[in-house]
Amino acid sequence: MTKWKLRCKECKNEWVLPVSFEIDKMKNFYHYCPYCKKNTFHEPVKKLED
């Protein structure tokens, strides 16, 4: 499983999302933010190595 550091475009908080696919080609996507407590646009910051 790949882990990505994401940044919420609304609150600017960064958090880690484990996914089974590469998201680095996506400029932004809609996902639930654990800080905003709602669906917001996010951008991938970097891929984390295990």
N, C-alpha and C positions, 0 to 999 in steps of 0.2 A: 504494500500500500504506500502510495506517495503522499507526502505531507507538504502543504503549501501555506506560506504565510500570506494572509489576505489583509487588505486595508479597506475599511468601510469608507465610502465616499461621503457619507453624511457626518459621522462622528469622528472619523479619522483614526479610530482605534484599530490596532492590528491584532490578529488572532490566527490560530492554526486550524486548518481544515484537512482532515485525512480523506483523500479521494482515490479512486482506482483509475484515474485518467489524467492526462496532461492538460493543464489549464493555462499554460504559458502563452498560448496563441490567442487567448481571449483578452481583449482590452478591458472589458468590464462585464459583469454578469450580475443577475439579480439573485440574492440569497438572504437568508435570515441572519441578522446581526445579533449576537448575544448581548451586545451593549445597548443598542437602540431598542431592542425587543420588538423589531419589526423587519420586514423585508426591505432591503435597500440595495443599491448598486455597490459592488465591490470590485477591486482590482487586485490581481496577483502581484505580490511584492517579490517573493523569491521561493524557490524550491528548497526544502529542507532535507538534508541528508540524514539518514539514520545512523 
